[in-house]
Amino acid sequence: MHSNEILALGLGIEPPWRLVDQRLDTEASPHVLHLTVAADRGAAFARRHPRIRPAAAP
């Protein structure tokens, strides 16, 4: 099993989402884990839960 698949399994990432890249920045304090998550074009998504707000753009 590929490391991205193992991490996605641990994080509970399920289709249509997929983990395409991961990078641990050990030079930052505290360490920072960067994840790239994607979905195929045209994928169907569930409706947003009313209590979940989108994250602010960086």
PDB file of N, CA, C, O and CB in Angstrom:
ATOM      1  N   MET A   1       0.856  -1.176   0.000  1.00  0.00           N
ATOM      2  CA  MET A   1       0.000   0.000   0.000  1.00  0.00           C
ATOM      3  C   MET A   1       0.902   1.240   0.000  1.00  0.00           C
ATOM      4  O   MET A   1       1.882   1.301   0.743  1.00  0.00           O
ATOM      5  CB  MET A   1      -0.974  -0.002   1.236  1.00  0.00           C
ATOM      6  N   HIS A   2       0.568   2.209  -0.826  1.00  0.00           N
ATOM      7  CA  HIS A   2       1.328   3.456  -0.961  1.00  0.00           C
ATOM      8  C   HIS A   2       1.125   4.321   0.285  1.00  0.00           C
ATOM      9  O   HIS A   2       0.063   4.270   0.906  1.00  0.00           O
ATOM     10  CB  HIS A   2       0.895   4.232  -2.242  1.00  0.00           C
ATOM     11  N   SER A   3       2.133   5.111   0.654  1.00  0.00           N
ATOM     12  CA  SER A   3       2.052   5.935   1.872  1.00  0.00           C
ATOM     13  C   SER A   3       0.878   6.911   1.837  1.00  0.00           C
ATOM     14  O   SER A   3       0.269   7.169   2.875  1.00  0.00           O
ATOM     15  CB  SER A   3       3.351   6.709   2.065  1.00  0.00           C
ATOM     16  N   ASN A   4       0.545   7.464   0.656  1.00  0.00           N
ATOM     17  CA  ASN A   4      -0.618   8.358   0.558  1.00  0.00           C
ATOM     18  C   ASN A   4      -1.905   7.607   0.890  1.00  0.00           C
ATOM     19  O   ASN A   4      -2.800   8.157   1.533  1.00  0.00           O
ATOM     20  CB  ASN A   4      -0.714   8.973  -0.856  1.00  0.00           C
ATOM     21  N   GLU A   5      -1.997   6.350   0.453  1.00  0.00           N
ATOM     22  CA  GLU A   5      -3.192   5.552   0.734  1.00  0.00           C
ATOM     23  C   GLU A   5      -3.314   5.255   2.225  1.00  0.00           C
ATOM     24  O   GLU A   5      -4.412   5.286   2.780  1.00  0.00           O
ATOM     25  CB  GLU A   5      -3.160   4.242  -0.062  1.00  0.00           C
ATOM     26  N   ILE A   6      -2.189   4.969   2.869  1.00  0.00           N
ATOM     27  CA  ILE A   6      -2.202   4.685   4.306  1.00  0.00           C
ATOM     28  C   ILE A   6      -2.634   5.923   5.085  1.00  0.00           C
ATOM     29  O   ILE A   6      -3.472   5.832   5.981  1.00  0.00           O
ATOM     30  CB  ILE A   6      -0.810   4.210   4.783  1.00  0.00           C
ATOM     31  N   LEU A   7      -2.066   7.079   4.746  1.00  0.00           N
ATOM     32  CA  LEU A   7      -2.420   8.321   5.436  1.00  0.00           C
ATOM     33  C   LEU A   7      -3.883   8.683   5.185  1.00  0.00           C
ATOM     34  O   LEU A   7      -4.579   9.099   6.111  1.00  0.00           O
ATOM     35  CB  LEU A   7      -1.504   9.470   4.979  1.00  0.00           C
ATOM     36  N   ALA A   8      -4.357   8.533   3.953  1.00  0.00           N
ATOM     37  CA  ALA A   8      -5.755   8.828   3.630  1.00  0.00           C
ATOM     38  C   ALA A   8      -6.688   7.926   4.430  1.00  0.00           C
ATOM     39  O   ALA A   8      -7.735   8.373   4.899  1.00  0.00           O
ATOM     40  CB  ALA A   8      -6.012   8.654   2.119  1.00  0.00           C
ATOM     41  N   LEU A   9      -6.316   6.674   4.586  1.00  0.00           N
ATOM     42  CA  LEU A   9      -7.115   5.744   5.378  1.00  0.00           C
ATOM     43  C   LEU A   9      -7.178   6.213   6.832  1.00  0.00           C
ATOM     44  O   LEU A   9      -8.247   6.210   7.442  1.00  0.00           O
ATOM     45  CB  LEU A   9      -6.532   4.314   5.294  1.00  0.00           C
ATOM     46  N   GLY A  10      -6.037   6.614   7.382  1.00  0.00           N
ATOM     47  CA  GLY A  10      -5.987   7.093   8.761  1.00  0.00           C
ATOM     48  C   GLY A  10      -6.763   8.380   8.978  1.00  0.00           C
ATOM     49  O   GLY A  10      -7.330   8.589  10.050  1.00  0.00           O
ATOM     50  N   LEU A  11      -6.795   9.250   7.968  1.00  0.00           N
ATOM     51  CA  LEU A  11      -7.512  10.524   8.067  1.00  0.00           C
ATOM     52  C   LEU A  11      -8.992  10.392   7.727  1.00  0.00           C
ATOM     53  O   LEU A  11      -9.771  11.314   7.969  1.00  0.00           O
ATOM     54  CB  LEU A  11      -6.874  11.547   7.154  1.00  0.00           C
ATOM     55  N   GLY A  12      -9.382   9.247   7.165  1.00  0.00           N
ATOM     56  CA  GLY A  12     -10.779   9.049   6.790  1.00  0.00           C
ATOM     57  C   GLY A  12     -11.157   9.729   5.488  1.00  0.00           C
ATOM     58  O   GLY A  12     -12.329  10.036   5.270  1.00  0.00           O
ATOM     59  N   ILE A  13     -10.179   9.972   4.613  1.00  0.00           N
ATOM     60  CA  ILE A  13     -10.459  10.589   3.313  1.00  0.00           C
ATOM     61  C   ILE A  13     -11.060   9.522   2.408  1.00  0.00           C
ATOM     62  O   ILE A  13     -10.452   8.475   2.183  1.00  0.00           O
ATOM     63  CB  ILE A  13      -9.160  11.209   2.674  1.00  0.00           C
ATOM     64  N   GLU A  14     -12.254   9.790   1.890  1.00  0.00           N
ATOM     65  CA  GLU A  14     -12.984   8.824   1.070  1.00  0.00           C
ATOM     66  C   GLU A  14     -13.359   9.444  -0.261  1.00  0.00           C
ATOM     67  O   GLU A  14     -13.436  10.668  -0.374  1.00  0.00           O
ATOM     68  CB  GLU A  14     -14.242   8.327   1.799  1.00  0.00           C
ATOM     69  N   PRO A  15     -13.599   8.605  -1.287  1.00  0.00           N
ATOM     70  CA  PRO A  15     -14.025   9.114  -2.587  1.00  0.00           C
ATOM     71  C   PRO A  15     -15.274   9.982  -2.438  1.00  0.00           C
ATOM     72  O   PRO A  15     -16.144   9.671  -1.625  1.00  0.00           O
ATOM     73  CB  PRO A  15     -14.293   7.951  -3.560  1.00  0.00           C
ATOM     74  N   PRO A  16     -15.374  11.054  -3.202  1.00  0.00           N
ATOM     75  CA  PRO A  16     -14.580  11.370  -4.386  1.00  0.00           C
ATOM     76  C   PRO A  16     -13.230  12.005  -4.071  1.00  0.00           C
ATOM     77  O   PRO A  16     -12.459  12.275  -4.992  1.00  0.00           O
ATOM     78  CB  PRO A  16     -15.355  12.282  -5.275  1.00  0.00           C
ATOM     79  N   TRP A  17     -12.919  12.255  -2.790  1.00  0.00           N
ATOM     80  CA  TRP A  17     -11.649  12.862  -2.423  1.00  0.00           C
ATOM     81  C   TRP A  17     -10.528  11.843  -2.492  1.00  0.00           C
ATOM     82  O   TRP A  17     -10.742  10.649  -2.279  1.00  0.00           O
ATOM     83  CB  TRP A  17     -11.726  13.466  -1.027  1.00  0.00           C
ATOM     84  N   ARG A  18      -9.314  12.333  -2.797  1.00  0.00           N
ATOM     85  CA  ARG A  18      -8.127  11.475  -2.762  1.00  0.00           C
ATOM     86  C   ARG A  18      -6.934  12.329  -2.359  1.00  0.00           C
ATOM     87  O   ARG A  18      -6.838  13.499  -2.727  1.00  0.00           O
ATOM     88  CB  ARG A  18      -7.879  10.779  -4.146  1.00  0.00           C
ATOM     89  N   LEU A  19      -6.035  11.730  -1.605  1.00  0.00           N
ATOM     90  CA  LEU A  19      -4.825  12.402  -1.159  1.00  0.00           C
ATOM     91  C   LEU A  19      -3.777  12.224  -2.249  1.00  0.00           C
ATOM     92  O   LEU A  19      -3.393  11.097  -2.560  1.00  0.00           O
ATOM     93  CB  LEU A  19      -4.323  11.838   0.218  1.00  0.00           C
ATOM     94  N   VAL A  20      -3.309  13.328  -2.834  1.00  0.00           N
ATOM     95  CA  VAL A  20      -2.364  13.233  -3.949  1.00  0.00           C
ATOM     96  C   VAL A  20      -0.940  13.579  -3.554  1.00  0.00           C
ATOM     97  O   VAL A  20      -0.004  13.219  -4.267  1.00  0.00           O
ATOM     98  CB  VAL A  20      -2.801  14.134  -5.067  1.00  0.00           C
ATOM     99  N   ASP A  21      -0.749  14.274  -2.429  1.00  0.00           N
ATOM    100  CA  ASP A  21       0.611  14.611  -2.010  1.00  0.00           C
ATOM    101  C   ASP A  21       0.621  14.930  -0.526  1.00  0.00           C
ATOM    102  O   ASP A  21      -0.375  15.373   0.046  1.00  0.00           O
ATOM    103  CB  ASP A  21       1.165  15.804  -2.826  1.00  0.00           C
ATOM    104  N   GLN A  22       1.778  14.691   0.079  1.00  0.00           N
ATOM    105  CA  GLN A  22       1.983  15.021   1.480  1.00  0.00           C
ATOM    106  C   GLN A  22       3.424  15.466   1.659  1.00  0.00           C
ATOM    107  O   GLN A  22       4.333  14.959   1.002  1.00  0.00           O
ATOM    108  CB  GLN A  22       1.649  13.812   2.404  1.00  0.00           C
ATOM    109  N   ARG A  23       3.616  16.419   2.555  1.00  0.00           N
ATOM    110  CA  ARG A  23       4.977  16.894   2.822  1.00  0.00           C
ATOM    111  C   ARG A  23       5.033  17.375   4.261  1.00  0.00           C
ATOM    112  O   ARG A  23       4.197  18.168   4.694  1.00  0.00           O
ATOM    113  CB  ARG A  23       5.397  18.036   1.830  1.00  0.00           C
ATOM    114  N   LEU A  24       6.029  16.888   5.001  1.00  0.00           N
ATOM    115  CA  LEU A  24       6.228  17.302   6.381  1.00  0.00           C
ATOM    116  C   LEU A  24       7.365  18.304   6.425  1.00  0.00           C
ATOM    117  O   LEU A  24       8.500  17.986   6.070  1.00  0.00           O
ATOM    118  CB  LEU A  24       6.522  16.086   7.298  1.00  0.00           C
ATOM    119  N   ASP A  25       7.056  19.518   6.862  1.00  0.00           N
ATOM    120  CA  ASP A  25       8.053  20.581   6.975  1.00  0.00           C
ATOM    121  C   ASP A  25       8.632  20.521   8.381  1.00  0.00           C
ATOM    122  O   ASP A  25       8.021  21.005   9.334  1.00  0.00           O
ATOM    123  CB  ASP A  25       7.431  21.996   6.673  1.00  0.00           C
ATOM    124  N   THR A  26       9.823  19.921   8.507  1.00  0.00           N
ATOM    125  CA  THR A  26      10.455  19.774   9.821  1.00  0.00           C
ATOM    126  C   THR A  26      11.287  20.990  10.195  1.00  0.00           C
ATOM    127  O   THR A  26      11.782  21.082  11.318  1.00  0.00           O
ATOM    128  CB  THR A  26      11.328  18.535   9.845  1.00  0.00           C
ATOM    129  N   GLU A  27      11.445  21.927   9.259  1.00  0.00           N
ATOM    130  CA  GLU A  27      12.186  23.151   9.571  1.00  0.00           C
ATOM    131  C   GLU A  27      11.308  24.163  10.294  1.00  0.00           C
ATOM    132  O   GLU A  27      11.818  25.060  10.965  1.00  0.00           O
ATOM    133  CB  GLU A  27      12.750  23.771   8.294  1.00  0.00           C
ATOM    134  N   ALA A  28      10.002  24.027  10.162  1.00  0.00           N
ATOM    135  CA  ALA A  28       9.070  24.908  10.871  1.00  0.00           C
ATOM    136  C   ALA A  28       8.942  24.429  12.313  1.00  0.00           C
ATOM    137  O   ALA A  28       9.106  23.243  12.602  1.00  0.00           O
ATOM    138  CB  ALA A  28       7.671  24.936  10.167  1.00  0.00           C
ATOM    139  N   SER A  29       8.648  25.360  13.208  1.00  0.00           N
ATOM    140  CA  SER A  29       8.455  24.985  14.602  1.00  0.00           C
ATOM    141  C   SER A  29       7.142  25.585  15.083  1.00  0.00           C
ATOM    142  O   SER A  29       7.041  26.809  15.165  1.00  0.00           O
ATOM    143  CB  SER A  29       9.647  25.460  15.489  1.00  0.00           C
ATOM    144  N   PRO A  30       6.136  24.786  15.403  1.00  0.00           N
ATOM    145  CA  PRO A  30       6.125  23.328  15.349  1.00  0.00           C
ATOM    146  C   PRO A  30       6.089  22.827  13.906  1.00  0.00           C
ATOM    147  O   PRO A  30       5.802  23.591  12.984  1.00  0.00           O
ATOM    148  CB  PRO A  30       4.929  22.778  16.126  1.00  0.00           C
ATOM    149  N   HIS A  31       6.384  21.533  13.716  1.00  0.00           N
ATOM    150  CA  HIS A  31       6.388  20.940  12.377  1.00  0.00           C
ATOM    151  C   HIS A  31       5.023  21.140  11.711  1.00  0.00           C
ATOM    152  O   HIS A  31       3.996  21.208  12.386  1.00  0.00           O
ATOM    153  CB  HIS A  31       6.741  19.430  12.448  1.00  0.00           C
ATOM    154  N   VAL A  32       5.028  21.233  10.371  1.00  0.00           N
ATOM    155  CA  VAL A  32       3.799  21.463   9.610  1.00  0.00           C
ATOM    156  C   VAL A  32       3.642  20.350   8.582  1.00  0.00           C
ATOM    157  O   VAL A  32       4.568  20.060   7.825  1.00  0.00           O
ATOM    158  CB  VAL A  32       3.817  22.861   8.917  1.00  0.00           C
ATOM    159  N   LEU A  33       2.464  19.728   8.558  1.00  0.00           N
ATOM    160  CA  LEU A  33       2.157  18.702   7.572  1.00  0.00           C
ATOM    161  C   LEU A  33       1.312  19.339   6.479  1.00  0.00           C
ATOM    162  O   LEU A  33       0.217  19.833   6.750  1.00  0.00           O
ATOM    163  CB  LEU A  33       1.420  17.486   8.222  1.00  0.00           C
ATOM    164  N   HIS A  34       1.809  19.332   5.247  1.00  0.00           N
ATOM    165  CA  HIS A  34       1.096  19.883   4.094  1.00  0.00           C
ATOM    166  C   HIS A  34       0.452  18.725   3.337  1.00  0.00           C
ATOM    167  O   HIS A  34       1.131  17.763   2.979  1.00  0.00           O
ATOM    168  CB  HIS A  34       2.060  20.705   3.160  1.00  0.00           C
ATOM    169  N   LEU A  35      -0.839  18.813   3.095  1.00  0.00           N
ATOM    170  CA  LEU A  35      -1.568  17.788   2.363  1.00  0.00           C
ATOM    171  C   LEU A  35      -2.198  18.407   1.125  1.00  0.00           C
ATOM    172  O   LEU A  35      -2.719  19.521   1.177  1.00  0.00           O
ATOM    173  CB  LEU A  35      -2.645  17.128   3.255  1.00  0.00           C
ATOM    174  N   THR A  36      -2.151  17.684   0.015  1.00  0.00           N
ATOM    175  CA  THR A  36      -2.842  18.093  -1.201  1.00  0.00           C
ATOM    176  C   THR A  36      -3.936  17.066  -1.452  1.00  0.00           C
ATOM    177  O   THR A  36      -3.664  15.882  -1.652  1.00  0.00           O
ATOM    178  CB  THR A  36      -1.854  18.207  -2.430  1.00  0.00           C
ATOM    179  N   VAL A  37      -5.173  17.539  -1.439  1.00  0.00           N
ATOM    180  CA  VAL A  37      -6.337  16.679  -1.632  1.00  0.00           C
ATOM    181  C   VAL A  37      -7.018  17.111  -2.918  1.00  0.00           C
ATOM    182  O   VAL A  37      -7.145  18.306  -3.184  1.00  0.00           O
ATOM    183  CB  VAL A  37      -7.324  16.754  -0.412  1.00  0.00           C
ATOM    184  N   ALA A  38      -7.458  16.146  -3.720  1.00  0.00           N
ATOM    185  CA  ALA A  38      -8.097  16.454  -5.001  1.00  0.00           C
ATOM    186  C   ALA A  38      -9.292  15.530  -5.215  1.00  0.00           C
ATOM    187  O   ALA A  38      -9.503  14.565  -4.480  1.00  0.00           O
ATOM    188  CB  ALA A  38      -7.084  16.316  -6.173  1.00  0.00           C
ATOM    189  N   ALA A  39     -10.057  15.856  -6.235  1.00  0.00           N
ATOM    190  CA  ALA A  39     -11.175  15.021  -6.676  1.00  0.00           C
ATOM    191  C   ALA A  39     -11.208  15.070  -8.193  1.00  0.00           C
ATOM    192  O   ALA A  39     -10.759  16.042  -8.801  1.00  0.00           O
ATOM    193  CB  ALA A  39     -12.543  15.501  -6.060  1.00  0.00           C
ATOM    194  N   ASP A  40     -11.737  14.025  -8.797  1.00  0.00           N
ATOM    195  CA  ASP A  40     -11.833  13.987 -10.252  1.00  0.00           C
ATOM    196  C   ASP A  40     -12.846  15.014 -10.740  1.00  0.00           C
ATOM    197  O   ASP A  40     -13.850  15.277 -10.078  1.00  0.00           O
ATOM    198  CB  ASP A  40     -12.221  12.578 -10.734  1.00  0.00           C
ATOM    199  N   ARG A  41     -12.572  15.585 -11.898  1.00  0.00           N
ATOM    200  CA  ARG A  41     -13.493  16.550 -12.506  1.00  0.00           C
ATOM    201  C   ARG A  41     -14.847  15.874 -12.718  1.00  0.00           C
ATOM    202  O   ARG A  41     -14.926  14.757 -13.230  1.00  0.00           O
ATOM    203  CB  ARG A  41     -12.925  17.097 -13.861  1.00  0.00           C
ATOM    204  N   GLY A  42     -15.896  16.563 -12.320  1.00  0.00           N
ATOM    205  CA  GLY A  42     -17.248  16.042 -12.482  1.00  0.00           C
ATOM    206  C   GLY A  42     -17.706  15.145 -11.346  1.00  0.00           C
ATOM    207  O   GLY A  42     -18.799  14.582 -11.408  1.00  0.00           O
ATOM    208  N   ALA A  43     -16.884  15.000 -10.300  1.00  0.00           N
ATOM    209  CA  ALA A  43     -17.263  14.148  -9.172  1.00  0.00           C
ATOM    210  C   ALA A  43     -18.461  14.749  -8.441  1.00  0.00           C
ATOM    211  O   ALA A  43     -18.605  15.970  -8.367  1.00  0.00           O
ATOM    212  CB  ALA A  43     -16.072  13.965  -8.198  1.00  0.00           C
ATOM    213  N   ALA A  44     -19.314  13.888  -7.908  1.00  0.00           N
ATOM    214  CA  ALA A  44     -20.487  14.337  -7.161  1.00  0.00           C
ATOM    215  C   ALA A  44     -20.128  14.446  -5.685  1.00  0.00           C
ATOM    216  O   ALA A  44     -19.453  13.575  -5.137  1.00  0.00           O
ATOM    217  CB  ALA A  44     -21.687  13.368  -7.367  1.00  0.00           C
ATOM    218  N   PHE A  45     -20.582  15.518  -5.046  1.00  0.00           N
ATOM    219  CA  PHE A  45     -20.283  15.766  -3.644  1.00  0.00           C
ATOM    220  C   PHE A  45     -21.573  15.828  -2.844  1.00  0.00           C
ATOM    221  O   PHE A  45     -22.626  16.213  -3.353  1.00  0.00           O
ATOM    222  CB  PHE A  45     -19.482  17.067  -3.476  1.00  0.00           C
ATOM    223  N   ALA A  46     -21.466  15.437  -1.577  1.00  0.00           N
ATOM    224  CA  ALA A  46     -22.611  15.545  -0.676  1.00  0.00           C
ATOM    225  C   ALA A  46     -22.837  17.018  -0.353  1.00  0.00           C
ATOM    226  O   ALA A  46     -21.929  17.841  -0.475  1.00  0.00           O
ATOM    227  CB  ALA A  46     -22.386  14.713   0.631  1.00  0.00           C
ATOM    228  N   ARG A  47     -24.040  17.331   0.053  1.00  0.00           N
ATOM    229  CA  ARG A  47     -24.335  18.710   0.448  1.00  0.00           C
ATOM    230  C   ARG A  47     -23.564  19.052   1.706  1.00  0.00           C
ATOM    231  O   ARG A  47     -23.294  18.182   2.533  1.00  0.00           O
ATOM    232  CB  ARG A  47     -25.852  18.914   0.671  1.00  0.00           C
ATOM    233  N   ARG A  48     -23.213  20.310   1.850  1.00  0.00           N
ATOM    234  CA  ARG A  48     -22.459  20.780   3.013  1.00  0.00           C
ATOM    235  C   ARG A  48     -23.325  20.714   4.268  1.00  0.00           C
ATOM    236  O   ARG A  48     -24.503  21.069   4.245  1.00  0.00           O
ATOM    237  CB  ARG A  48     -21.950  22.221   2.788  1.00  0.00           C
ATOM    238  N   HIS A  49     -22.733  20.264   5.339  1.00  0.00           N
ATOM    239  CA  HIS A  49     -23.428  20.214   6.623  1.00  0.00           C
ATOM    240  C   HIS A  49     -23.623  21.651   7.112  1.00  0.00           C
ATOM    241  O   HIS A  49     -22.692  22.451   7.012  1.00  0.00           O
ATOM    242  CB  HIS A  49     -22.627  19.356   7.677  1.00  0.00           C
ATOM    243  N   PRO A  50     -24.792  22.004   7.631  1.00  0.00           N
ATOM    244  CA  PRO A  50     -25.062  23.398   7.998  1.00  0.00           C
ATOM    245  C   PRO A  50     -24.166  23.938   9.110  1.00  0.00           C
ATOM    246  O   PRO A  50     -23.998  25.153   9.212  1.00  0.00           O
ATOM    247  CB  PRO A  50     -26.488  23.531   8.417  1.00  0.00           C
ATOM    248  N   ARG A  51     -23.584  23.076   9.948  1.00  0.00           N
ATOM    249  CA  ARG A  51     -22.729  23.556  11.038  1.00  0.00           C
ATOM    250  C   ARG A  51     -21.260  23.632  10.650  1.00  0.00           C
ATOM    251  O   ARG A  51     -20.443  24.096  11.445  1.00  0.00           O
ATOM    252  CB  ARG A  51     -22.882  22.661  12.239  1.00  0.00           C
ATOM    253  N   ILE A  52     -20.907  23.193   9.458  1.00  0.00           N
ATOM    254  CA  ILE A  52     -19.509  23.218   9.027  1.00  0.00           C
ATOM    255  C   ILE A  52     -19.294  24.428   8.135  1.00  0.00           C
ATOM    256  O   ILE A  52     -19.954  24.577   7.108  1.00  0.00           O
ATOM    257  CB  ILE A  52     -19.122  21.905   8.283  1.00  0.00           C
ATOM    258  N   ARG A  53     -18.363  25.296   8.532  1.00  0.00           N
ATOM    259  CA  ARG A  53     -18.043  26.478   7.745  1.00  0.00           C
ATOM    260  C   ARG A  53     -16.764  26.231   6.961  1.00  0.00           C
ATOM    261  O   ARG A  53     -15.859  25.575   7.477  1.00  0.00           O
ATOM    262  CB  ARG A  53     -17.899  27.724   8.650  1.00  0.00           C
ATOM    263  N   PRO A  54     -16.653  26.730   5.733  1.00  0.00           N
ATOM    264  CA  PRO A  54     -15.415  26.548   4.967  1.00  0.00           C
ATOM    265  C   PRO A  54     -14.255  27.267   5.643  1.00  0.00           C
ATOM    266  O   PRO A  54     -14.438  28.298   6.290  1.00  0.00           O
ATOM    267  CB  PRO A  54     -15.589  27.063   3.525  1.00  0.00           C
ATOM    268  N   ALA A  55     -13.064  26.710   5.483  1.00  0.00           N
ATOM    269  CA  ALA A  55     -11.866  27.319   6.058  1.00  0.00           C
ATOM    270  C   ALA A  55     -11.549  28.615   5.331  1.00  0.00           C
ATOM    271  O   ALA A  55     -11.844  28.764   4.145  1.00  0.00           O
ATOM    272  CB  ALA A  55     -10.664  26.351   5.985  1.00  0.00           C
ATOM    273  N   ALA A  56     -10.952  29.541   6.045  1.00  0.00           N
ATOM    274  CA  ALA A  56     -10.549  30.815   5.445  1.00  0.00           C
ATOM    275  C   ALA A  56      -9.384  30.590   4.496  1.00  0.00           C
ATOM    276  O   ALA A  56      -8.524  29.746   4.751  1.00  0.00           O
ATOM    277  CB  ALA A  56     -10.166  31.844   6.536  1.00  0.00           C
ATOM    278  N   ALA A  57      -9.355  31.328   3.421  1.00  0.00           N
ATOM    279  CA  ALA A  57      -8.259  31.215   2.455  1.00  0.00           C
ATOM    280  C   ALA A  57      -6.977  31.742   3.086  1.00  0.00           C
ATOM    281  O   ALA A  57      -7.006  32.716   3.839  1.00  0.00           O
ATOM    282  CB  ALA A  57      -8.585  31.991   1.143  1.00  0.00           C
ATOM    283  N   PRO A  58      -5.834  31.089   2.774  1.00  0.00           N
ATOM    284  CA  PRO A  58      -4.562  31.546   3.362  1.00  0.00           C
ATOM    285  C   PRO A  58      -4.124  32.892   2.844  1.00  0.00           C
ATOM    286  O   PRO A  58      -3.077  33.399   3.248  1.00  0.00           O
ATOM    287  CB  PRO A  58      -3.476  30.542   3.095  1.00  0.00           C
TER     288      PRO A  58
END
